Amino acid sequence: VHTGERPYGCGTCGKSFTHSSNLRLHRRTHSPARPFRCHACPKAFAAAAYLRRHLRTHGA
């Protein structure tokens, strides 16, 4: 059932999520740490999932 409820809110920016795991992943964006680096350009990301999404822009 899709209720549209987003009970997991970020205390830093207010963005909300349907699953606590997505909130945990999102919280990394507020940290300066960016250990996941793109091999094709200078960009770096806080989470591997964000890097994988970015790699599609290079046709990977």
HELIX and SHEET records of a PDB file:
HELIX    1   1 SER A   20  ARG A   27  1                                   8    
HELIX    2   2 ARG A   28  HIS A   30  5                                   3    
HELIX    3   3 ALA A   48  LEU A   55  1                                   8    
HELIX    4   4 ARG A   56  HIS A   58  5                                   3    
SHEET    1   A 2 TYR A   8  GLY A   9  0                                        
SHEET    2   A 2 SER A  16  PHE A  17 -1                                        
SHEET    1   B 2 PHE A  36  ARG A  37  0                                        
SHEET    2   B 2 ALA A  44  PHE A  45 -1                                        
END                                                                             
